[in-house]
Amino acid sequence: MTFQNDGMPDQQFLWDVFQRVDKDRSGHISADELQVALSNGTVSFQDFGALWKYVTDWQNCFRSFDRDSSGNIDKTELKTALTSFGYRLSDHLINVLLRKFDRFGRGTILFDDFIQCCIVLYTLTTAFRQHDTDMDGIITIHYEQFLSMVFSLKI
């Protein structure tokens, strides 16, 4: 494994690992592809290094929004995080996300739930944008198109 001056694996190395996991060459790693990559029984040192960096990056992201260092993300911190990612969501929808990903009903989201929330939101947004050709935030689809879109997602 080669490293850049900042101690992180170089981009070419990460791209090579990414391409090995992205079996369908979609340019995205689906949940199924990641699961297969992790459940093959062995992980090479290089793959482990890339996975470690991925998790570390998510931890750093999580910590940067956990303003009170409580080890969880509350409603205000979640809204701040999602706004910084470019999402402009109503307080109602932030509450919906909080209820959906708060596994203990405490009004907060733990680290792994935060990752899942972000990935699900990104996946749904990407699917929506495929139909929002004029980028106005409104789509018109038939019921079966909607079901097909939702059930084809790996979330």
N, C-alpha and C positions, 0 to 999 in steps of 0.2 A: 504494500500500500504506500502510495506517495502522499506527501503532505505539502500544503502551502505554507507560507511564512507564518500564518496565524495558527498553525497546528491542526487545521481541519483537512480532511481528505480533499485532494484536488478534484476539480469539476469533471475531468475526463474519467477518473476512477468512479465517481458517483454515477456518471452517465452510463458507464459499462454495467454497473450493478443494477441500475434502474432498468436498463434494456433486458437484462437476464430475467428480471421479475415480470416485466411487461410483456407477457407471452403473446398477447393478441396485437401487439404493436400499435395500440391505440394512443399512446402518448400519456396514458394515465395508468396507475396501478389500481386495479379494482380490489375490493375486499377479498374476493376469491383468489386472485393472483397472489396477494400478500399472504393469505392463509396457506396456500400451497407452498410458497417459498419458505414459510416458517415451519411448516409441518412435514417437510421432506425428511426429517430425522436428523439432519446435520446442517450446520451453518458454518461456512468457512470463516476464517478470521477476517477476511476482507468484508464479507457480508455483515458480520457481527459489528465491525467498525462503522459501517454505513448505517446499520440499524441503531447503534448506540448514538450516533450523531443525530439521527432523526428524532429519537426520544428526547435527547438533551435539548434540541432546538424547541420541541414542544414544551418541555419543562421551563425553559427560559421564557418562552412566550407566556405560559401560565403564570409564572412568578411575576412577570412585569405587569400583569393586570390584577394580581392578588395584592392590592394596595395595602391592606392591613396585615399581610403575612399570616393569614388565618389558615392557609392550606386548602382553601376553597374559594370559589368565585360566587359572590352574591349578585343580586339583581343589578345593582349599579355598576359593579365591575364587569358583569357580562355585557351590559349595554355599551360600556366604554370599549370593551374588546371588539365587539361586533361592529361598532361604528368605526373604529380604527381600521377594520378590515374592509370598509366600504359599504357595509349594510346600513340602510336607514330604516330601522324597524320601529313600529309603534310600541309603546309601553305594554299594550295588550299582548302583542306577539312575543315580546321579551318574557312576559309572564308565562305564556304558553310554553316557550322553550325551557324556561326554568322548571316548570312542572314536569315536562316531558323527560328532562335529563337529570333531575334531582331524585336519585334513587332512594333516598332516605326521608324525603318529605320535610327537609329542614330549611328550605328556601335558599339552598346553596348547591353548587355543582363542584364535584371533586375533579381531580386532574384528568382521569381517563374519561369521565363523562363530558368534560370540556372538549377534549379531542373529538369524541364522538359527535357532540353537538356541532362543532365547526365543520366536520367532514360531511355530516348529513345536510347541513345548511348549504354548503358548497355544492354538493351533488344535486340537491333539489333546484338550486339556483341555475346551475349549468343546464339541467334538463328543461327548465322553464325558458331560458334564453334561446334554446334551439328553436322554440316556437315563436319567440318574441322578435321577429325579423326586423321590425321597425324600432326596436329598443324603447318602447314607450311604457313598459311595465304592465302591458295588458295583452293577453292572448285569447284567441277564440278557438276552442277545440271541441270536438265531439266527445261524448262520454267515454266511448271505447278508446279514443285517442288518449284521453286522460288516464284511463286504467292501464293501457298499454305502456304509457310513459312511466307511470309510478311503479308498476310491477316489473318493469325491465331494469329498474335501478338496483344497484347492489349496495343497499344501506341497511 
